[in-house]
Amino acid sequence: MEIQDTLVYVSMIITVGISMIILTTVESFKNIFLTPQIKDVIYYLLSVFLVTVFQWAVGGAVFFLYNKIF
């Protein structure tokens, strides 16, 4: 496996973990799996997905601007 592939996979795992940590600070998600309701779990997973995509977008923009400037 190429080193670039490994870095991509590791960064994906890290950003999803960061998204989950961010969302567990929200009061409604603190005990999401203690009393699971399907609506809450779907909302949580959708929120994790959206926060992760937002992090990738910001990271991509920073990378693009860095390469454009330097």
mmCIF file of the N, C-alpha and C atoms, coordinates in Angstrom:
data_MODEL
# 
_entry.id   MODEL 
# 
loop_
_atom_site.group_PDB 
_atom_site.id 
_atom_site.type_symbol 
_atom_site.label_atom_id 
_atom_site.label_alt_id 
_atom_site.label_comp_id 
_atom_site.label_asym_id 
_atom_site.label_entity_id 
_atom_site.label_seq_id 
_atom_site.pdbx_PDB_ins_code 
_atom_site.Cartn_x 
_atom_site.Cartn_y 
_atom_site.Cartn_z 
_atom_site.occupancy 
_atom_site.B_iso_or_equiv 
_atom_site.pdbx_formal_charge 
_atom_site.auth_seq_id 
_atom_site.auth_comp_id 
_atom_site.auth_asym_id 
_atom_site.auth_atom_id 
_atom_site.pdbx_PDB_model_num 
ATOM 1   N N  . MET A 1 1  ? 0.847   -1.183 0.000  1.00 0.00 ? 1  MET A N  1 
ATOM 2   C CA . MET A 1 1  ? 0.000   0.000  0.000  1.00 0.00 ? 1  MET A CA 1 
ATOM 3   C C  . MET A 1 1  ? 0.889   1.241  0.000  1.00 0.00 ? 1  MET A C  1 
ATOM 4   N N  . GLU A 1 2  ? 0.514   2.183  -0.780 1.00 0.00 ? 2  GLU A N  1 
ATOM 5   C CA . GLU A 1 2  ? 1.261   3.435  -0.874 1.00 0.00 ? 2  GLU A CA 1 
ATOM 6   C C  . GLU A 1 2  ? 1.109   4.247  0.409  1.00 0.00 ? 2  GLU A C  1 
ATOM 7   N N  . ILE A 1 3  ? 2.096   5.057  0.696  1.00 0.00 ? 3  ILE A N  1 
ATOM 8   C CA . ILE A 1 3  ? 2.045   5.899  1.888  1.00 0.00 ? 3  ILE A CA 1 
ATOM 9   C C  . ILE A 1 3  ? 0.918   6.925  1.784  1.00 0.00 ? 3  ILE A C  1 
ATOM 10  N N  . GLN A 1 4  ? 0.617   7.384  0.562  1.00 0.00 ? 4  GLN A N  1 
ATOM 11  C CA . GLN A 1 4  ? -0.455  8.359  0.390  1.00 0.00 ? 4  GLN A CA 1 
ATOM 12  C C  . GLN A 1 4  ? -1.805  7.744  0.742  1.00 0.00 ? 4  GLN A C  1 
ATOM 13  N N  . ASP A 1 5  ? -2.014  6.482  0.356  1.00 0.00 ? 5  ASP A N  1 
ATOM 14  C CA . ASP A 1 5  ? -3.261  5.800  0.701  1.00 0.00 ? 5  ASP A CA 1 
ATOM 15  C C  . ASP A 1 5  ? -3.405  5.675  2.210  1.00 0.00 ? 5  ASP A C  1 
ATOM 16  N N  . THR A 1 6  ? -2.317  5.319  2.866  1.00 0.00 ? 6  THR A N  1 
ATOM 17  C CA . THR A 1 6  ? -2.347  5.185  4.317  1.00 0.00 ? 6  THR A CA 1 
ATOM 18  C C  . THR A 1 6  ? -2.686  6.511  4.975  1.00 0.00 ? 6  THR A C  1 
ATOM 19  N N  . LEU A 1 7  ? -2.091  7.590  4.499  1.00 0.00 ? 7  LEU A N  1 
ATOM 20  C CA . LEU A 1 7  ? -2.383  8.906  5.070  1.00 0.00 ? 7  LEU A CA 1 
ATOM 21  C C  . LEU A 1 7  ? -3.835  9.302  4.870  1.00 0.00 ? 7  LEU A C  1 
ATOM 22  N N  . VAL A 1 8  ? -4.397  8.965  3.724  1.00 0.00 ? 8  VAL A N  1 
ATOM 23  C CA . VAL A 1 8  ? -5.806  9.280  3.468  1.00 0.00 ? 8  VAL A CA 1 
ATOM 24  C C  . VAL A 1 8  ? -6.699  8.512  4.431  1.00 0.00 ? 8  VAL A C  1 
ATOM 25  N N  . TYR A 1 9  ? -6.444  7.224  4.610  1.00 0.00 ? 9  TYR A N  1 
ATOM 26  C CA . TYR A 1 9  ? -7.274  6.422  5.504  1.00 0.00 ? 9  TYR A CA 1 
ATOM 27  C C  . TYR A 1 9  ? -7.151  6.882  6.950  1.00 0.00 ? 9  TYR A C  1 
ATOM 28  N N  . VAL A 1 10 ? -5.948  7.182  7.385  1.00 0.00 ? 10 VAL A N  1 
ATOM 29  C CA . VAL A 1 10 ? -5.750  7.659  8.757  1.00 0.00 ? 10 VAL A CA 1 
ATOM 30  C C  . VAL A 1 10 ? -6.442  8.999  8.965  1.00 0.00 ? 10 VAL A C  1 
ATOM 31  N N  . SER A 1 11 ? -6.339  9.891  7.995  1.00 0.00 ? 11 SER A N  1 
ATOM 32  C CA . SER A 1 11 ? -6.997  11.193 8.145  1.00 0.00 ? 11 SER A CA 1 
ATOM 33  C C  . SER A 1 11 ? -8.512  11.053 8.141  1.00 0.00 ? 11 SER A C  1 
ATOM 34  N N  . MET A 1 12 ? -9.053  10.099 7.383  1.00 0.00 ? 12 MET A N  1 
ATOM 35  C CA . MET A 1 12 ? -10.497 9.870  7.408  1.00 0.00 ? 12 MET A CA 1 
ATOM 36  C C  . MET A 1 12 ? -10.949 9.405  8.787  1.00 0.00 ? 12 MET A C  1 
ATOM 37  N N  . ILE A 1 13 ? -10.210 8.483  9.366  1.00 0.00 ? 13 ILE A N  1 
ATOM 38  C CA . ILE A 1 13 ? -10.562 7.976  10.693 1.00 0.00 ? 13 ILE A CA 1 
ATOM 39  C C  . ILE A 1 13 ? -10.453 9.083  11.731 1.00 0.00 ? 13 ILE A C  1 
ATOM 40  N N  . ILE A 1 14 ? -9.413  9.889  11.655 1.00 0.00 ? 14 ILE A N  1 
ATOM 41  C CA . ILE A 1 14 ? -9.229  10.978 12.617 1.00 0.00 ? 14 ILE A CA 1 
ATOM 42  C C  . ILE A 1 14 ? -10.336 12.012 12.499 1.00 0.00 ? 14 ILE A C  1 
ATOM 43  N N  . THR A 1 15 ? -10.730 12.388 11.276 1.00 0.00 ? 15 THR A N  1 
ATOM 44  C CA . THR A 1 15 ? -11.774 13.407 11.139 1.00 0.00 ? 15 THR A CA 1 
ATOM 45  C C  . THR A 1 15 ? -13.128 12.896 11.601 1.00 0.00 ? 15 THR A C  1 
ATOM 46  N N  . VAL A 1 16 ? -13.429 11.625 11.376 1.00 0.00 ? 16 VAL A N  1 
ATOM 47  C CA . VAL A 1 16 ? -14.688 11.076 11.893 1.00 0.00 ? 16 VAL A CA 1 
ATOM 48  C C  . VAL A 1 16 ? -14.648 11.053 13.417 1.00 0.00 ? 16 VAL A C  1 
ATOM 49  N N  . GLY A 1 17 ? -13.511 10.700 13.989 1.00 0.00 ? 17 GLY A N  1 
ATOM 50  C CA . GLY A 1 17 ? -13.385 10.729 15.447 1.00 0.00 ? 17 GLY A CA 1 
ATOM 51  C C  . GLY A 1 17 ? -13.554 12.124 16.009 1.00 0.00 ? 17 GLY A C  1 
ATOM 52  N N  . ILE A 1 18 ? -12.977 13.111 15.347 1.00 0.00 ? 18 ILE A N  1 
ATOM 53  C CA . ILE A 1 18 ? -13.138 14.496 15.788 1.00 0.00 ? 18 ILE A CA 1 
ATOM 54  C C  . ILE A 1 18 ? -14.602 14.909 15.705 1.00 0.00 ? 18 ILE A C  1 
ATOM 55  N N  . SER A 1 19 ? -15.284 14.497 14.641 1.00 0.00 ? 19 SER A N  1 
ATOM 56  C CA . SER A 1 19 ? -16.708 14.814 14.505 1.00 0.00 ? 19 SER A CA 1 
ATOM 57  C C  . SER A 1 19 ? -17.512 14.208 15.646 1.00 0.00 ? 19 SER A C  1 
ATOM 58  N N  . MET A 1 20 ? -17.206 12.976 16.003 1.00 0.00 ? 20 MET A N  1 
ATOM 59  C CA . MET A 1 20 ? -17.930 12.324 17.096 1.00 0.00 ? 20 MET A CA 1 
ATOM 60  C C  . MET A 1 20 ? -17.641 13.013 18.424 1.00 0.00 ? 20 MET A C  1 
ATOM 61  N N  . ILE A 1 21 ? -16.411 13.437 18.642 1.00 0.00 ? 21 ILE A N  1 
ATOM 62  C CA . ILE A 1 21 ? -16.076 14.152 19.875 1.00 0.00 ? 21 ILE A CA 1 
ATOM 63  C C  . ILE A 1 21 ? -16.805 15.484 19.938 1.00 0.00 ? 21 ILE A C  1 
ATOM 64  N N  . ILE A 1 22 ? -16.845 16.203 18.818 1.00 0.00 ? 22 ILE A N  1 
ATOM 65  C CA . ILE A 1 22 ? -17.551 17.489 18.779 1.00 0.00 ? 22 ILE A CA 1 
ATOM 66  C C  . ILE A 1 22 ? -19.024 17.292 19.090 1.00 0.00 ? 22 ILE A C  1 
ATOM 67  N N  . LEU A 1 23 ? -19.639 16.275 18.497 1.00 0.00 ? 23 LEU A N  1 
ATOM 68  C CA . LEU A 1 23 ? -21.074 16.076 18.691 1.00 0.00 ? 23 LEU A CA 1 
ATOM 69  C C  . LEU A 1 23 ? -21.419 15.566 20.081 1.00 0.00 ? 23 LEU A C  1 
ATOM 70  N N  . THR A 1 24 ? -20.504 14.893 20.761 1.00 0.00 ? 24 THR A N  1 
ATOM 71  C CA . THR A 1 24 ? -20.826 14.439 22.108 1.00 0.00 ? 24 THR A CA 1 
ATOM 72  C C  . THR A 1 24 ? -20.806 15.575 23.115 1.00 0.00 ? 24 THR A C  1 
ATOM 73  N N  . THR A 1 25 ? -20.313 16.740 22.725 1.00 0.00 ? 25 THR A N  1 
ATOM 74  C CA . THR A 1 25 ? -20.407 17.891 23.620 1.00 0.00 ? 25 THR A CA 1 
ATOM 75  C C  . THR A 1 25 ? -21.788 18.530 23.569 1.00 0.00 ? 25 THR A C  1 
ATOM 76  N N  . VAL A 1 26 ? -22.583 18.196 22.555 1.00 0.00 ? 26 VAL A N  1 
ATOM 77  C CA . VAL A 1 26 ? -23.954 18.694 22.457 1.00 0.00 ? 26 VAL A CA 1 
ATOM 78  C C  . VAL A 1 26 ? -24.812 17.911 23.440 1.00 0.00 ? 26 VAL A C  1 
ATOM 79  N N  . GLU A 1 27 ? -25.629 18.602 24.198 1.00 0.00 ? 27 GLU A N  1 
ATOM 80  C CA . GLU A 1 27 ? -26.398 17.982 25.276 1.00 0.00 ? 27 GLU A CA 1 
ATOM 81  C C  . GLU A 1 27 ? -27.304 16.852 24.786 1.00 0.00 ? 27 GLU A C  1 
ATOM 82  N N  . SER A 1 28 ? -27.919 17.001 23.629 1.00 0.00 ? 28 SER A N  1 
ATOM 83  C CA . SER A 1 28 ? -28.859 15.976 23.163 1.00 0.00 ? 28 SER A CA 1 
ATOM 84  C C  . SER A 1 28 ? -28.164 14.694 22.697 1.00 0.00 ? 28 SER A C  1 
ATOM 85  N N  . PHE A 1 29 ? -26.853 14.733 22.480 1.00 0.00 ? 29 PHE A N  1 
ATOM 86  C CA . PHE A 1 29 ? -26.129 13.553 22.018 1.00 0.00 ? 29 PHE A CA 1 
ATOM 87  C C  . PHE A 1 29 ? -25.262 12.917 23.102 1.00 0.00 ? 29 PHE A C  1 
ATOM 88  N N  . LYS A 1 30 ? -25.304 13.433 24.333 1.00 0.00 ? 30 LYS A N  1 
ATOM 89  C CA . LYS A 1 30 ? -24.411 12.902 25.371 1.00 0.00 ? 30 LYS A CA 1 
ATOM 90  C C  . LYS A 1 30 ? -24.679 11.428 25.657 1.00 0.00 ? 30 LYS A C  1 
ATOM 91  N N  . ASN A 1 31 ? -25.935 11.023 25.739 1.00 0.00 ? 31 ASN A N  1 
ATOM 92  C CA . ASN A 1 31 ? -26.286 9.630  26.036 1.00 0.00 ? 31 ASN A CA 1 
ATOM 93  C C  . ASN A 1 31 ? -27.033 9.016  24.860 1.00 0.00 ? 31 ASN A C  1 
ATOM 94  N N  . ILE A 1 32 ? -26.483 9.164  23.679 1.00 0.00 ? 32 ILE A N  1 
ATOM 95  C CA . ILE A 1 32 ? -27.188 8.769  22.460 1.00 0.00 ? 32 ILE A CA 1 
ATOM 96  C C  . ILE A 1 32 ? -27.438 7.266  22.406 1.00 0.00 ? 32 ILE A C  1 
ATOM 97  N N  . PHE A 1 33 ? -26.545 6.457  22.959 1.00 0.00 ? 33 PHE A N  1 
ATOM 98  C CA . PHE A 1 33 ? -26.701 5.014  22.836 1.00 0.00 ? 33 PHE A CA 1 
ATOM 99  C C  . PHE A 1 33 ? -27.240 4.354  24.101 1.00 0.00 ? 33 PHE A C  1 
ATOM 100 N N  . LEU A 1 34 ? -27.531 5.119  25.148 1.00 0.00 ? 34 LEU A N  1 
ATOM 101 C CA . LEU A 1 34 ? -28.119 4.522  26.346 1.00 0.00 ? 34 LEU A CA 1 
ATOM 102 C C  . LEU A 1 34 ? -29.595 4.209  26.138 1.00 0.00 ? 34 LEU A C  1 
ATOM 103 N N  . THR A 1 35 ? -30.327 5.132  25.561 1.00 0.00 ? 35 THR A N  1 
ATOM 104 C CA . THR A 1 35 ? -31.737 4.908  25.230 1.00 0.00 ? 35 THR A CA 1 
ATOM 105 C C  . THR A 1 35 ? -31.914 5.171  23.737 1.00 0.00 ? 35 THR A C  1 
ATOM 106 N N  . PRO A 1 36 ? -31.478 4.223  22.925 1.00 0.00 ? 36 PRO A N  1 
ATOM 107 C CA . PRO A 1 36 ? -31.479 4.492  21.483 1.00 0.00 ? 36 PRO A CA 1 
ATOM 108 C C  . PRO A 1 36 ? -32.884 4.530  20.886 1.00 0.00 ? 36 PRO A C  1 
ATOM 109 N N  . GLN A 1 37 ? -33.172 5.622  20.241 1.00 0.00 ? 37 GLN A N  1 
ATOM 110 C CA . GLN A 1 37 ? -34.367 5.739  19.422 1.00 0.00 ? 37 GLN A CA 1 
ATOM 111 C C  . GLN A 1 37 ? -33.875 5.919  18.003 1.00 0.00 ? 37 GLN A C  1 
ATOM 112 N N  . ILE A 1 38 ? -34.526 5.267  17.080 1.00 0.00 ? 38 ILE A N  1 
ATOM 113 C CA . ILE A 1 38 ? -34.023 5.236  15.706 1.00 0.00 ? 38 ILE A CA 1 
ATOM 114 C C  . ILE A 1 38 ? -33.892 6.636  15.122 1.00 0.00 ? 38 ILE A C  1 
ATOM 115 N N  . LYS A 1 39 ? -34.805 7.531  15.477 1.00 0.00 ? 39 LYS A N  1 
ATOM 116 C CA . LYS A 1 39 ? -34.748 8.893  14.946 1.00 0.00 ? 39 LYS A CA 1 
ATOM 117 C C  . LYS A 1 39 ? -33.506 9.622  15.449 1.00 0.00 ? 39 LYS A C  1 
ATOM 118 N N  . ASP A 1 40 ? -33.203 9.462  16.732 1.00 0.00 ? 40 ASP A N  1 
ATOM 119 C CA . ASP A 1 40 ? -32.034 10.131 17.306 1.00 0.00 ? 40 ASP A CA 1 
ATOM 120 C C  . ASP A 1 40 ? -30.727 9.572  16.753 1.00 0.00 ? 40 ASP A C  1 
ATOM 121 N N  . VAL A 1 41 ? -30.658 8.264  16.576 1.00 0.00 ? 41 VAL A N  1 
ATOM 122 C CA . VAL A 1 41 ? -29.445 7.639  16.054 1.00 0.00 ? 41 VAL A CA 1 
ATOM 123 C C  . VAL A 1 41 ? -29.208 8.068  14.605 1.00 0.00 ? 41 VAL A C  1 
ATOM 124 N N  . ILE A 1 42 ? -30.270 8.120  13.803 1.00 0.00 ? 42 ILE A N  1 
ATOM 125 C CA . ILE A 1 42 ? -30.128 8.570  12.414 1.00 0.00 ? 42 ILE A CA 1 
ATOM 126 C C  . ILE A 1 42 ? -29.686 10.026 12.373 1.00 0.00 ? 42 ILE A C  1 
ATOM 127 N N  . TYR A 1 43 ? -30.277 10.858 13.229 1.00 0.00 ? 43 TYR A N  1 
ATOM 128 C CA . TYR A 1 43 ? -29.889 12.269 13.290 1.00 0.00 ? 43 TYR A CA 1 
ATOM 129 C C  . TYR A 1 43 ? -28.426 12.413 13.701 1.00 0.00 ? 43 TYR A C  1 
ATOM 130 N N  . TYR A 1 44 ? -27.982 11.590 14.656 1.00 0.00 ? 44 TYR A N  1 
ATOM 131 C CA . TYR A 1 44 ? -26.592 11.619 15.107 1.00 0.00 ? 44 TYR A CA 1 
ATOM 132 C C  . TYR A 1 44 ? -25.643 11.218 13.975 1.00 0.00 ? 44 TYR A C  1 
ATOM 133 N N  . LEU A 1 45 ? -25.941 10.126 13.289 1.00 0.00 ? 45 LEU A N  1 
ATOM 134 C CA . LEU A 1 45 ? -25.068 9.663  12.204 1.00 0.00 ? 45 LEU A CA 1 
ATOM 135 C C  . LEU A 1 45 ? -25.038 10.660 11.052 1.00 0.00 ? 45 LEU A C  1 
ATOM 136 N N  . LEU A 1 46 ? -26.176 11.273 10.741 1.00 0.00 ? 46 LEU A N  1 
ATOM 137 C CA . LEU A 1 46 ? -26.210 12.302 9.702  1.00 0.00 ? 46 LEU A CA 1 
ATOM 138 C C  . LEU A 1 46 ? -25.375 13.511 10.118 1.00 0.00 ? 46 LEU A C  1 
ATOM 139 N N  . SER A 1 47 ? -25.453 13.878 11.387 1.00 0.00 ? 47 SER A N  1 
ATOM 140 C CA . SER A 1 47 ? -24.662 15.004 11.885 1.00 0.00 ? 47 SER A CA 1 
ATOM 141 C C  . SER A 1 47 ? -23.171 14.700 11.820 1.00 0.00 ? 47 SER A C  1 
ATOM 142 N N  . VAL A 1 48 ? -22.780 13.474 12.187 1.00 0.00 ? 48 VAL A N  1 
ATOM 143 C CA . VAL A 1 48 ? -21.370 13.072 12.087 1.00 0.00 ? 48 VAL A CA 1 
ATOM 144 C C  . VAL A 1 48 ? -20.905 13.176 10.637 1.00 0.00 ? 48 VAL A C  1 
ATOM 145 N N  . PHE A 1 49 ? -21.724 12.712 9.701  1.00 0.00 ? 49 PHE A N  1 
ATOM 146 C CA . PHE A 1 49 ? -21.382 12.782 8.286  1.00 0.00 ? 49 PHE A CA 1 
ATOM 147 C C  . PHE A 1 49 ? -21.201 14.228 7.835  1.00 0.00 ? 49 PHE A C  1 
ATOM 148 N N  . LEU A 1 50 ? -22.126 15.105 8.210  1.00 0.00 ? 50 LEU A N  1 
ATOM 149 C CA . LEU A 1 50 ? -22.056 16.493 7.761  1.00 0.00 ? 50 LEU A CA 1 
ATOM 150 C C  . LEU A 1 50 ? -20.873 17.240 8.373  1.00 0.00 ? 50 LEU A C  1 
ATOM 151 N N  . VAL A 1 51 ? -20.591 17.008 9.645  1.00 0.00 ? 51 VAL A N  1 
ATOM 152 C CA . VAL A 1 51 ? -19.442 17.659 10.278 1.00 0.00 ? 51 VAL A CA 1 
ATOM 153 C C  . VAL A 1 51 ? -18.143 17.160 9.646  1.00 0.00 ? 51 VAL A C  1 
ATOM 154 N N  . THR A 1 52 ? -18.079 15.872 9.322  1.00 0.00 ? 52 THR A N  1 
ATOM 155 C CA . THR A 1 52 ? -16.891 15.321 8.667  1.00 0.00 ? 52 THR A CA 1 
ATOM 156 C C  . THR A 1 52 ? -16.687 15.935 7.287  1.00 0.00 ? 52 THR A C  1 
ATOM 157 N N  . VAL A 1 53 ? -17.756 16.052 6.514  1.00 0.00 ? 53 VAL A N  1 
ATOM 158 C CA . VAL A 1 53 ? -17.653 16.668 5.189  1.00 0.00 ? 53 VAL A CA 1 
ATOM 159 C C  . VAL A 1 53 ? -17.217 18.123 5.310  1.00 0.00 ? 53 VAL A C  1 
ATOM 160 N N  . PHE A 1 54 ? -17.732 18.826 6.323  1.00 0.00 ? 54 PHE A N  1 
ATOM 161 C CA . PHE A 1 54 ? -17.325 20.213 6.549  1.00 0.00 ? 54 PHE A CA 1 
ATOM 162 C C  . PHE A 1 54 ? -15.830 20.294 6.848  1.00 0.00 ? 54 PHE A C  1 
ATOM 163 N N  . GLN A 1 55 ? -15.321 19.378 7.678  1.00 0.00 ? 55 GLN A N  1 
ATOM 164 C CA . GLN A 1 55 ? -13.888 19.374 7.983  1.00 0.00 ? 55 GLN A CA 1 
ATOM 165 C C  . GLN A 1 55 ? -13.065 19.112 6.727  1.00 0.00 ? 55 GLN A C  1 
ATOM 166 N N  . TRP A 1 56 ? -13.514 18.195 5.882  1.00 0.00 ? 56 TRP A N  1 
ATOM 167 C CA . TRP A 1 56 ? -12.788 17.912 4.645  1.00 0.00 ? 56 TRP A CA 1 
ATOM 168 C C  . TRP A 1 56 ? -12.808 19.124 3.728  1.00 0.00 ? 56 TRP A C  1 
ATOM 169 N N  . ALA A 1 57 ? -13.931 19.829 3.678  1.00 0.00 ? 57 ALA A N  1 
ATOM 170 C CA . ALA A 1 57 ? -14.028 21.013 2.818  1.00 0.00 ? 57 ALA A CA 1 
ATOM 171 C C  . ALA A 1 57 ? -13.079 22.105 3.292  1.00 0.00 ? 57 ALA A C  1 
ATOM 172 N N  . VAL A 1 58 ? -13.035 22.331 4.589  1.00 0.00 ? 58 VAL A N  1 
ATOM 173 C CA . VAL A 1 58 ? -12.132 23.349 5.132  1.00 0.00 ? 58 VAL A CA 1 
ATOM 174 C C  . VAL A 1 58 ? -10.680 22.939 4.896  1.00 0.00 ? 58 VAL A C  1 
ATOM 175 N N  . GLY A 1 59 ? -10.365 21.681 5.143  1.00 0.00 ? 59 GLY A N  1 
ATOM 176 C CA . GLY A 1 59 ? -9.003  21.203 4.902  1.00 0.00 ? 59 GLY A CA 1 
ATOM 177 C C  . GLY A 1 59 ? -8.607  21.310 3.440  1.00 0.00 ? 59 GLY A C  1 
ATOM 178 N N  . GLY A 1 60 ? -9.521  20.987 2.540  1.00 0.00 ? 60 GLY A N  1 
ATOM 179 C CA . GLY A 1 60 ? -9.246  21.116 1.111  1.00 0.00 ? 60 GLY A CA 1 
ATOM 180 C C  . GLY A 1 60 ? -9.037  22.556 0.698  1.00 0.00 ? 60 GLY A C  1 
ATOM 181 N N  . ALA A 1 61 ? -9.825  23.459 1.269  1.00 0.00 ? 61 ALA A N  1 
ATOM 182 C CA . ALA A 1 61 ? -9.676  24.885 0.951  1.00 0.00 ? 61 ALA A CA 1 
ATOM 183 C C  . ALA A 1 61 ? -8.332  25.414 1.445  1.00 0.00 ? 61 ALA A C  1 
ATOM 184 N N  . VAL A 1 62 ? -7.946  25.015 2.648  1.00 0.00 ? 62 VAL A N  1 
ATOM 185 C CA . VAL A 1 62 ? -6.651  25.449 3.183  1.00 0.00 ? 62 VAL A CA 1 
ATOM 186 C C  . VAL A 1 62 ? -5.519  24.898 2.319  1.00 0.00 ? 62 VAL A C  1 
ATOM 187 N N  . PHE A 1 63 ? -5.615  23.638 1.938  1.00 0.00 ? 63 PHE A N  1 
ATOM 188 C CA . PHE A 1 63 ? -4.589  23.028 1.087  1.00 0.00 ? 63 PHE A CA 1 
ATOM 189 C C  . PHE A 1 63 ? -4.508  23.743 -0.259 1.00 0.00 ? 63 PHE A C  1 
ATOM 190 N N  . PHE A 1 64 ? -5.665  24.039 -0.854 1.00 0.00 ? 64 PHE A N  1 
ATOM 191 C CA . PHE A 1 64 ? -5.693  24.727 -2.144 1.00 0.00 ? 64 PHE A CA 1 
ATOM 192 C C  . PHE A 1 64 ? -5.083  26.120 -2.024 1.00 0.00 ? 64 PHE A C  1 
ATOM 193 N N  . LEU A 1 65 ? -5.464  26.869 -0.997 1.00 0.00 ? 65 LEU A N  1 
ATOM 194 C CA . LEU A 1 65 ? -4.930  28.223 -0.824 1.00 0.00 ? 65 LEU A CA 1 
ATOM 195 C C  . LEU A 1 65 ? -3.431  28.198 -0.544 1.00 0.00 ? 65 LEU A C  1 
ATOM 196 N N  . TYR A 1 66 ? -2.990  27.241 0.253  1.00 0.00 ? 66 TYR A N  1 
ATOM 197 C CA . TYR A 1 66 ? -1.565  27.122 0.555  1.00 0.00 ? 66 TYR A CA 1 
ATOM 198 C C  . TYR A 1 66 ? -0.767  26.861 -0.722 1.00 0.00 ? 66 TYR A C  1 
ATOM 199 N N  . ASN A 1 67 ? -1.256  25.970 -1.566 1.00 0.00 ? 67 ASN A N  1 
ATOM 200 C CA . ASN A 1 67 ? -0.551  25.666 -2.821 1.00 0.00 ? 67 ASN A CA 1 
ATOM 201 C C  . ASN A 1 67 ? -0.654  26.805 -3.816 1.00 0.00 ? 67 ASN A C  1 
ATOM 202 N N  . LYS A 1 68 ? -1.709  27.584 -3.756 1.00 0.00 ? 68 LYS A N  1 
ATOM 203 C CA . LYS A 1 68 ? -1.879  28.705 -4.675 1.00 0.00 ? 68 LYS A CA 1 
ATOM 204 C C  . LYS A 1 68 ? -0.964  29.869 -4.276 1.00 0.00 ? 68 LYS A C  1 
ATOM 205 N N  . ILE A 1 69 ? -0.779  30.062 -2.969 1.00 0.00 ? 69 ILE A N  1 
ATOM 206 C CA . ILE A 1 69 ? 0.030   31.187 -2.485 1.00 0.00 ? 69 ILE A CA 1 
ATOM 207 C C  . ILE A 1 69 ? 1.518   30.868 -2.598 1.00 0.00 ? 69 ILE A C  1 
ATOM 208 N N  . PHE A 1 70 ? 1.923   29.656 -2.208 1.00 0.00 ? 70 PHE A N  1 
ATOM 209 C CA . PHE A 1 70 ? 3.351   29.326 -2.182 1.00 0.00 ? 70 PHE A CA 1 
ATOM 210 C C  . PHE A 1 70 ? 3.717   28.478 -3.337 1.00 0.00 ? 70 PHE A C  1 
# 
